[in-house]
Amino acid sequence: MKTYKTYLKIIGVLLFVLLSCNEDRIGENDYGIIRGTVVVSGNNVPLPNVRISTQPISSIVFTDSVGNFKIEYVPVGDYSVEARIDDYLADFEPTTVVANASVNVVFELELSTANNKPPDAPELQGPTENEILESIEAVFIWTATDPDEDPLVFSLELRNDQNDEVQTFEDITDFYFAYSPLILGAKYFWQVASEDGINDRVLSRVGTFEVISAPIDNRFLFVRNIEGNNVIFSADEDGDEFQLTSQYINSYRPRRNVAANKIAFLQSDGAEVNIYTMNRDGTDKTKVTSNIKPNGFNLNEINISWPPSSNKIYFPQLDKLYRINFNGQGLEMIYQTSDGSLISEVDVSEFENIIALKTNNLDGYNVSIFTIDFNGNILDEILSNVLGGASGLNLSVTNNKVLYSYDVSGFENVSYRRLDSRLFIYDYISDTTIDVSEEKPNGTNDLEPIFSPNEAFVIYTNTSNDGVSQKEVYRLEIEEPETRTLLYENAFMPDWE
């Protein structure tokens, strides 16, 4: 019995101790919860993975994917809550934790730009200072850097001495900008601003350049390849050149019409080409064709014709020949081959009712050159289903001769390479053909011939028959073939009106 009473006393003591400890925990160590959200200042976009801590120290947590956080079992009291993440300014918010309750804290973090440096001033590269441009297009080039390697956006301001207009081009992300048309004879002033989206914009120095006056005596046209694009130039007999089309757009096969004082040409539009016209100085470029476009076995090997006294431009589309007014109206088909062969080249004399055509198969071979009237009747057959390639087709001023180029080797391959292309003149009256390439250097091709306005000379392209060498434009006197004279380097597709 005595032992039993002792056990009861021990159990009583333990219960007292346990109850005493429980009362101490509830009464002296109460807890609360800190909840909150972290967003970007200004746009309220949630910020994930933000480090959240308190002072005095409790638990450290991170925001979830939608910017929310929760710290549990925080002892009651006053705290400073900190939100911290790279690239943003740390923020502190005071709060008081009460027992058995949640308190809410919202952080709006600002981007850390206090130590971000502004961009360096852009350095103007081109046009160079006081350069005189021989084109109505300017390609502005500059360099710029940022100490913090921030992405840069540029704006360009352009003024001239001819009017009060100030042109501003914004949101440029490249280090160059092409602009046309410029005013001929004007002096221009240009400046580039650089912005990093954090600091104030930084200005370059003011650059100056001039544009030459309108070329009035340029009777020659040719094409030059610049960085993969064909670019049309005009030139006078002294060799002074003027760039007419942009180096960033593929333009070729220029044909000047004296009566309209305009130039027709082909311009690439993706995998297609359209006919355009422009003034002799390169201004007022206008698209002529729309649904029906020039087409053939090779877009680089087709040509167009604009008769001197006509307002109509003639062009091939596969096996059909079309004409269209140079204002884009009045499209009509005037001829279709009877055997399905493709029309590649055309020259037209409306006054004499003569159309000269070059046709070929899908590979550019099986060549025929012939003339027809406007009813489609064949007048003369010059070449008929011959081997080898041909290029260049031009009626003489008197309309009784046709000038063309033909590869007498008869060579054929998939790259349309020619080995011995020579210039020939066929005379309708005498029904004879003469070779005017007697002095052609071996291993070269004479291509794309055009009669001079007085019919005494021929202007043409000469190049190595390797198919990749540079092309040059030459002139020779028909009666004296040894008078081959280099006119323009790195040039082809000539015209002389």
Secondary structure as GFF3:
##gff-version 3
##sequence-region A 1 497
A	DSSP	alpha_helix	2	28	.	.	.	ID=ss1
A	DSSP	beta_strand	31	40	.	.	.	ID=ss2
A	DSSP	beta_strand	51	55	.	.	.	ID=ss3
A	DSSP	beta_strand	61	62	.	.	.	ID=ss4
A	DSSP	beta_strand	68	75	.	.	.	ID=ss5
A	DSSP	beta_strand	77	84	.	.	.	ID=ss6
A	DSSP	beta_strand	91	97	.	.	.	ID=ss7
A	DSSP	beta_strand	102	109	.	.	.	ID=ss8
A	DSSP	beta_strand	123	126	.	.	.	ID=ss9
A	DSSP	beta_strand	131	133	.	.	.	ID=ss10
A	DSSP	beta_strand	138	143	.	.	.	ID=ss11
A	DSSP	beta_strand	153	160	.	.	.	ID=ss12
A	DSSP	beta_strand	166	172	.	.	.	ID=ss13
A	DSSP	beta_strand	176	179	.	.	.	ID=ss14
A	DSSP	beta_strand	187	195	.	.	.	ID=ss15
A	DSSP	beta_strand	202	203	.	.	.	ID=ss16
A	DSSP	beta_strand	207	211	.	.	.	ID=ss17
A	DSSP	beta_strand	220	226	.	.	.	ID=ss18
A	DSSP	beta_strand	229	235	.	.	.	ID=ss19
A	DSSP	beta_strand	241	243	.	.	.	ID=ss20
A	DSSP	beta_strand	251	257	.	.	.	ID=ss21
A	DSSP	beta_strand	262	269	.	.	.	ID=ss22
A	DSSP	beta_strand	272	279	.	.	.	ID=ss23
A	DSSP	beta_strand	286	287	.	.	.	ID=ss24
A	DSSP	three_ten_helix	299	301	.	.	.	ID=ss25
A	DSSP	beta_strand	312	317	.	.	.	ID=ss26
A	DSSP	beta_strand	320	325	.	.	.	ID=ss27
A	DSSP	beta_strand	332	336	.	.	.	ID=ss28
A	DSSP	beta_strand	342	349	.	.	.	ID=ss29
A	DSSP	beta_strand	354	360	.	.	.	ID=ss30
A	DSSP	beta_strand	367	372	.	.	.	ID=ss31
A	DSSP	beta_strand	378	386	.	.	.	ID=ss32
A	DSSP	beta_strand	390	395	.	.	.	ID=ss33
A	DSSP	beta_strand	401	407	.	.	.	ID=ss34
A	DSSP	beta_strand	421	427	.	.	.	ID=ss35
A	DSSP	beta_strand	432	435	.	.	.	ID=ss36
A	DSSP	beta_strand	444	451	.	.	.	ID=ss37
A	DSSP	beta_strand	457	464	.	.	.	ID=ss38
A	DSSP	beta_strand	472	477	.	.	.	ID=ss39
A	DSSP	beta_strand	480	488	.	.	.	ID=ss40
A	DSSP	beta_strand	492	496	.	.	.	ID=ss41
###
